[in-house]
Amino acid sequence: MFSKAIVILSAIILIGCNRKEPEPQQGEGLKIDVLGVESTKTTSNGIPSIWKAEGGSSTTFIPLNHDKIWLSGAHELQIGGGRNLVYFGTELIAGRARVVLFTYEGKKVLSDEVHLTLMTDRQENLYAHHTDAQGNLYLHASCQTTGYRTISYVYKIDNLLGIEKLDMPADISFALFKIPTGLISLKATYLQGAIEISLAHQIRGIEKVRADLEGYGEQHVHSAYYNQMGRLVLLVSAIRNDDKNPAYLLLSIDPETGKVVRYVLKLPTERYNFGKGMMEGNILSVPGWEKNNNRAFFLRVDTQTDLSELSVTRTELETDPLLPLTKASFLQRINGEIYVGGEQFGKACYWKEGKIVKLESGPSIVRSYPIQFLAYRN
């Protein structure tokens, strides 16, 4: 049960938030805290923590039963006047995982808030989250209700902490977006020479589209985005069947027509892992690292194109040569600059203007990693 929850949390972290982060106004006094997780030998699921801008870290921003909480992220309510942060994730309550929201009003078990009856012996899974332009937070979850019927739904949390349940087609998603015609979630099924993408639409139900990858094998969807042209953009890695070299692709999907366009990224034949990026207009920025070298980077690519092969701009991230295995897991734009969060040799760090900043932990911490940057002004 604990390992399943950890896997779910890891997927959520890779998935993360799709929207462009609000940019603080230029000037003095900008501070950046870092939300993340620290693990000791006896807390393998991790302790939710905030590394403070002024130094040190805090674990007191949510209730102290950390061994039962899997934190997924933070969300800032757009109600003006000071910082109004809420935190969301899952908590083990009476032996079963439930989606929870930690607010200035206290903890809210979301199924209780919307009067949703869940089977007491079943876990509630949190698959994806999304924030729209109005500041509404959407949490995509699934569980079994009365009669052991599996249901999928979205908790919508507005800026006044109003909570409602929106029904979704029963599916296990890896990404959630709000598009003009409603909410839509994505699920990938890997076939021989193709990927089948299930588009679970809030109103229309599940529609399946097939992306042809003839000539490729070992396909993997790393992340998904929604661009200004109204296209879903999926970052995919695969192995070419002819020479067994890795290849990296973008799949552009029109969610209204189901049309799929495939683009090849002009990248060297190294083996890369990718974290969660962001779409700004039609420009995709995504962090990553090389599997066989201690190198990390982020890429930028224009998704508004008619070309079949796309040029990529790569920015290197500083690494400590004494510490192997660097991971660049997510990025955000803050005050016009790109910040990248990740870890080196199992310890949390981030990059500002490509320079590494290590996040210090106590001697009892055996592993740590960041989830999200929290920018604010005094």
Wavefront OBJ file of the C-alpha trace (Angstrom):
o trace
v 0.000 0.000 0.000
v 2.772 2.416 0.937
v 4.768 1.580 -2.201
v 1.679 2.106 -4.355
v 1.126 5.526 -2.821
v 4.787 6.415 -3.407
v 4.491 5.449 -7.073
v 1.358 7.562 -7.402
v 3.108 10.519 -5.763
v 6.104 10.129 -8.100
v 3.794 10.152 -11.142
v 2.044 13.219 -9.853
v 5.318 14.996 -9.273
v 6.414 14.236 -12.927
v 3.098 15.256 -14.136
v 2.846 18.315 -11.954
v 1.160 21.718 -12.900
v 0.778 22.598 -16.579
v 0.105 26.350 -16.365
v 2.540 29.232 -16.537
v 3.300 30.414 -13.018
v 2.244 33.941 -11.991
v 5.209 36.295 -12.276
v 5.905 38.584 -9.313
v 6.410 42.250 -10.183
v 9.943 43.478 -10.768
v 11.718 45.100 -7.846
v 13.417 44.325 -4.587
v 12.284 41.829 -1.984
v 11.478 38.744 -4.074
v 11.954 35.580 -2.034
v 11.688 31.978 -3.113
v 10.854 29.103 -0.794
v 11.075 25.545 -2.118
v 8.425 22.927 -1.379
v 9.699 19.367 -1.296
v 10.162 16.104 0.541
v 12.865 14.835 2.899
v 13.251 11.169 3.852
v 14.989 9.538 6.796
v 15.756 5.846 7.210
v 12.452 5.430 9.055
v 10.245 7.673 6.862
v 10.598 6.180 3.394
v 7.438 7.941 2.183
v 9.077 11.286 2.987
v 8.459 14.290 5.207
v 6.784 17.276 3.495
v 9.163 20.211 3.927
v 9.703 23.797 2.854
v 13.239 25.077 2.403
v 13.003 28.722 3.437
v 14.478 31.586 1.435
v 16.266 32.861 4.546
v 17.770 29.430 5.265
v 16.727 26.287 7.070
v 13.581 24.267 6.494
v 10.147 23.859 8.047
v 7.772 20.924 8.422
v 5.080 22.686 10.476
v 3.029 24.145 7.623
v 0.767 21.054 7.632
v -0.231 18.656 10.461
v 2.669 16.687 11.903
v 1.462 13.160 11.065
v 3.888 13.269 8.138
v 4.237 9.496 7.950
v 0.661 9.373 6.620
v 0.762 12.299 4.155
v 1.914 12.281 0.525
v 2.100 15.883 -0.579
v 1.580 16.647 -4.287
v 1.854 20.425 -4.498
v 0.849 23.881 -3.349
v -1.630 26.347 -4.804
v -1.932 30.089 -4.206
v -5.459 31.435 -3.875
v -5.972 34.613 -5.891
v -7.876 36.592 -3.273
v -5.419 39.444 -2.695
v -3.629 40.536 0.434
v -0.705 38.406 1.583
v 0.150 34.801 0.830
v -2.810 32.448 0.716
v -1.259 29.041 0.100
v -3.070 25.737 0.277
v -1.397 22.338 -0.003
v -2.877 19.211 -1.560
v -2.131 15.509 -1.700
v -3.325 12.298 -0.084
v -3.420 11.218 3.547
v -3.790 7.795 5.093
v -7.000 8.052 7.142
v -8.219 4.932 8.983
v -5.863 2.895 6.827
v -7.118 4.234 3.465
v -5.753 7.020 1.251
v -7.995 10.055 0.815
v -7.431 13.267 -1.152
v -6.928 16.167 1.254
v -6.464 19.928 1.152
v -4.568 21.775 3.895
v -5.823 25.365 4.177
v -5.867 28.301 6.571
v -9.252 26.932 7.671
v -7.718 23.562 8.534
v -7.623 20.190 6.800
v -10.379 19.323 4.352
v -11.040 15.727 3.292
v -12.443 16.491 -0.130
v -14.766 13.494 -0.459
v -16.422 14.581 2.797
v -16.661 18.181 1.584
v -18.693 17.140 -1.494
v -20.617 14.351 0.319
v -19.082 11.604 -1.817
v -19.477 8.150 -0.282
v -16.409 5.988 -0.934
v -15.925 2.350 0.001
v -14.117 2.298 3.339
v -11.758 -0.501 2.233
v -10.635 1.166 -1.021
v -7.921 3.742 -1.746
v -8.685 7.099 -3.341
v -6.048 7.831 -5.987
v -4.949 11.324 -7.045
v -3.705 11.162 -10.632
v -3.229 14.701 -11.950
v -3.830 18.360 -11.210
v -4.293 21.555 -13.194
v -4.837 25.263 -12.548
v -6.789 27.440 -14.980
v -6.325 31.116 -15.852
v -8.868 32.159 -13.194
v -6.908 30.450 -10.427
v -9.235 27.472 -9.975
v -7.477 24.275 -8.898
v -8.576 20.925 -10.370
v -7.616 17.573 -8.792
v -8.346 14.435 -10.834
v -9.086 11.428 -8.625
v -10.602 7.958 -8.764
v -12.007 5.480 -6.258
v -14.744 2.900 -5.786
v -18.095 4.016 -4.474
v -21.106 2.051 -3.214
v -21.311 -1.345 -4.882
v -17.578 -1.270 -5.673
v -18.248 0.794 -8.781
v -15.116 2.600 -9.993
v -15.670 6.282 -10.686
v -13.427 9.136 -11.846
v -14.046 12.746 -10.915
v -12.396 16.118 -10.480
v -12.440 18.233 -7.346
v -12.671 21.896 -8.345
v -11.429 24.353 -5.707
v -12.080 28.040 -6.341
v -10.346 31.078 -4.838
v -12.830 31.269 -1.953
v -12.241 27.596 -1.101
v -15.531 26.556 -2.626
v -15.298 22.852 -3.501
v -17.389 20.928 -6.022
v -17.169 17.524 -7.712
v -17.152 17.301 -11.509
v -17.855 13.870 -12.994
v -15.356 12.443 -15.491
v -15.256 9.242 -17.564
v -13.731 6.375 -15.573
v -10.095 6.331 -16.651
v -6.577 6.454 -15.190
v -4.984 9.666 -16.431
v -1.458 11.030 -16.449
v -2.444 14.626 -17.322
v -5.437 16.940 -16.949
v -6.269 20.146 -18.842
v -9.097 22.618 -19.104
v -9.820 23.362 -22.759
v -12.604 25.579 -24.200
v -15.060 22.662 -24.393
v -14.438 21.329 -20.875
v -11.978 19.290 -18.841
v -9.993 16.586 -20.597
v -7.632 13.935 -19.226
v -5.123 11.755 -21.062
v -4.123 8.107 -20.849
v -1.495 6.378 -23.023
v -1.619 2.743 -24.153
v 1.486 1.396 -25.882
v 0.923 -0.757 -28.962
v 3.298 -2.277 -31.482
v 4.333 0.613 -33.733
v 1.814 3.033 -32.212
v 0.534 4.780 -29.108
v -3.187 4.926 -28.401
v -4.179 8.081 -26.523
v -7.470 8.012 -24.627
v -8.957 11.501 -24.387
v -11.467 11.428 -21.532
v -13.657 14.486 -22.055
v -15.867 15.835 -19.295
v -18.885 15.985 -21.627
v -18.157 13.787 -24.650
v -16.777 10.763 -22.825
v -13.717 8.798 -23.922
v -12.398 9.275 -27.454
v -9.349 7.330 -28.635
v -6.774 8.528 -31.141
v -3.904 6.513 -32.577
v -0.443 7.985 -33.093
v 1.455 6.013 -35.736
v 5.024 5.215 -34.671
v 5.868 2.666 -37.349
v 9.603 2.023 -37.284
v 9.896 2.718 -33.555
v 9.710 0.579 -30.440
v 9.902 0.998 -26.654
v 7.723 4.118 -26.763
v 7.265 6.181 -23.626
v 5.227 9.349 -23.039
v 7.156 11.589 -20.638
v 4.690 14.473 -20.244
v 1.880 16.398 -21.933
v 1.057 20.072 -22.483
v -1.595 22.313 -24.051
v -0.429 25.090 -26.372
v -1.870 28.378 -27.587
v -3.058 26.808 -30.840
v -5.382 24.503 -28.896
v -3.247 21.401 -29.398
v -2.250 18.766 -26.888
v 1.508 18.243 -27.152
v 3.083 14.998 -25.899
v 6.822 14.492 -25.413
v 7.717 10.931 -26.409
v 10.896 8.863 -26.446
v 11.334 5.714 -28.520
v 13.976 3.416 -30.011
v 14.440 3.287 -33.770
v 14.053 -0.275 -35.017
v 16.702 0.056 -37.750
v 19.750 1.221 -35.761
v 18.506 0.809 -32.153
v 19.313 4.446 -31.393
v 17.013 6.552 -29.204
v 14.718 9.103 -30.821
v 12.654 11.909 -29.327
v 9.336 13.051 -30.737
v 6.513 15.489 -30.182
v 2.954 14.371 -30.883
v 0.508 17.209 -31.556
v -3.143 16.229 -31.085
v -6.192 18.315 -31.927
v -8.618 17.339 -29.120
v -11.644 18.363 -31.200
v -10.850 16.446 -34.412
v -8.428 13.787 -33.187
v -5.853 14.719 -35.829
v -2.316 13.693 -34.844
v 0.877 15.244 -36.242
v 4.279 13.748 -35.435
v 7.482 15.797 -35.144
v 11.048 14.551 -34.677
v 13.286 16.544 -32.336
v 16.796 17.194 -33.643
v 18.728 15.806 -30.688
v 21.932 13.750 -30.441
v 21.457 10.007 -29.991
v 22.045 10.109 -26.241
v 19.722 8.506 -23.731
v 17.763 11.200 -21.923
v 15.254 11.331 -19.127
v 12.843 14.249 -18.972
v 11.067 15.996 -16.127
v 7.957 18.163 -16.162
v 8.181 21.287 -18.294
v 5.900 24.169 -19.155
v 4.222 25.588 -22.246
v 4.399 29.374 -22.718
v 2.213 30.220 -25.694
v 3.572 27.725 -28.207
v 7.097 27.466 -26.753
v 7.784 24.281 -24.804
v 10.519 24.281 -22.154
v 11.369 20.948 -20.560
v 14.153 19.859 -18.165
v 16.123 16.667 -18.525
v 19.313 14.775 -17.851
v 21.592 12.331 -19.652
v 21.432 8.804 -18.324
v 25.055 7.927 -19.063
v 26.683 11.216 -18.074
v 26.462 13.551 -15.123
v 24.828 16.270 -17.235
v 21.552 18.155 -16.822
v 19.847 20.703 -19.056
v 16.601 22.188 -20.220
v 15.337 22.346 -23.792
v 13.225 24.912 -25.614
v 11.298 24.131 -28.789
v 8.687 26.012 -30.824
v 5.577 23.845 -31.284
v 3.989 26.201 -33.840
v 5.501 24.829 -37.030
v 4.865 22.994 -40.274
v 8.290 21.328 -40.233
v 8.571 17.592 -39.635
v 11.899 17.983 -37.796
v 12.244 20.576 -35.054
v 15.370 22.378 -33.907
v 15.958 22.445 -30.161
v 17.765 25.010 -28.008
v 19.624 23.408 -25.115
v 20.744 25.212 -21.949
v 23.280 23.407 -19.755
v 22.853 23.236 -15.980
v 25.849 23.255 -13.657
v 26.652 19.968 -11.896
v 29.020 19.033 -9.093
v 31.578 16.627 -10.640
v 32.067 14.954 -7.255
v 28.391 13.947 -7.056
v 27.054 11.623 -9.785
v 23.512 11.216 -11.101
v 21.978 14.649 -11.495
v 18.229 14.935 -12.178
v 16.405 18.026 -13.449
v 12.788 17.269 -12.552
v 10.663 20.394 -13.175
v 10.917 24.056 -14.045
v 9.040 27.312 -13.478
v 9.437 30.859 -14.733
v 9.747 33.359 -11.886
v 10.272 37.069 -12.442
v 11.302 36.426 -16.040
v 13.908 33.786 -15.155
v 13.681 30.018 -15.473
v 14.259 28.084 -12.250
v 14.835 24.333 -12.472
v 14.261 21.971 -9.553
v 15.944 18.611 -9.162
v 18.429 16.592 -7.196
v 22.043 15.502 -7.290
v 23.020 12.150 -5.842
v 19.688 11.945 -4.032
v 19.800 15.390 -2.428
v 17.583 18.353 -3.335
v 18.905 21.261 -5.368
v 17.778 23.818 -7.902
v 19.258 25.951 -10.650
v 18.991 29.692 -11.183
v 20.453 31.019 -14.432
v 22.036 27.587 -14.865
v 23.938 27.760 -11.549
v 23.328 25.053 -8.981
v 21.999 25.875 -5.496
v 22.045 23.024 -2.983
v 19.182 22.735 -0.492
v 20.649 21.751 2.845
v 19.137 19.049 5.037
v 19.948 17.676 8.472
v 22.287 14.705 9.014
v 19.368 12.283 9.446
v 18.058 12.940 5.909
v 19.048 10.215 3.443
v 17.175 11.568 0.430
v 15.430 14.807 -0.512
v 13.853 16.343 -3.600
v 11.931 19.521 -4.463
v 8.373 19.630 -5.818
v 7.633 23.294 -6.467
v 8.987 26.838 -6.126
v 6.972 29.231 -3.952
v 7.805 32.840 -4.854
v 6.622 35.749 -2.711
v 7.432 39.253 -1.521
v 7.589 40.495 2.055
l 1 2 3 4 5 6 7 8 9 10 11 12 13 14 15 16 17 18 19 20 21 22 23 24 25 26 27 28 29 30 31 32 33 34 35 36 37 38 39 40 41 42 43 44 45 46 47 48 49 50 51 52 53 54 55 56 57 58 59 60 61 62 63 64 65 66 67 68 69 70 71 72 73 74 75 76 77 78 79 80 81 82 83 84 85 86 87 88 89 90 91 92 93 94 95 96 97 98 99 100 101 102 103 104 105 106 107 108 109 110 111 112 113 114 115 116 117 118 119 120 121 122 123 124 125 126 127 128 129 130 131 132 133 134 135 136 137 138 139 140 141 142 143 144 145 146 147 148 149 150 151 152 153 154 155 156 157 158 159 160 161 162 163 164 165 166 167 168 169 170 171 172 173 174 175 176 177 178 179 180 181 182 183 184 185 186 187 188 189 190 191 192 193 194 195 196 197 198 199 200 201 202 203 204 205 206 207 208 209 210 211 212 213 214 215 216 217 218 219 220 221 222 223 224 225 226 227 228 229 230 231 232 233 234 235 236 237 238 239 240 241 242 243 244 245 246 247 248 249 250 251 252 253 254 255 256 257 258 259 260 261 262 263 264 265 266 267 268 269 270 271 272 273 274 275 276 277 278 279 280 281 282 283 284 285 286 287 288 289 290 291 292 293 294 295 296 297 298 299 300 301 302 303 304 305 306 307 308 309 310 311 312 313 314 315 316 317 318 319 320 321 322 323 324 325 326 327 328 329 330 331 332 333 334 335 336 337 338 339 340 341 342 343 344 345 346 347 348 349 350 351 352 353 354 355 356 357 358 359 360 361 362 363 364 365 366 367 368 369 370 371 372 373 374 375 376 377 378
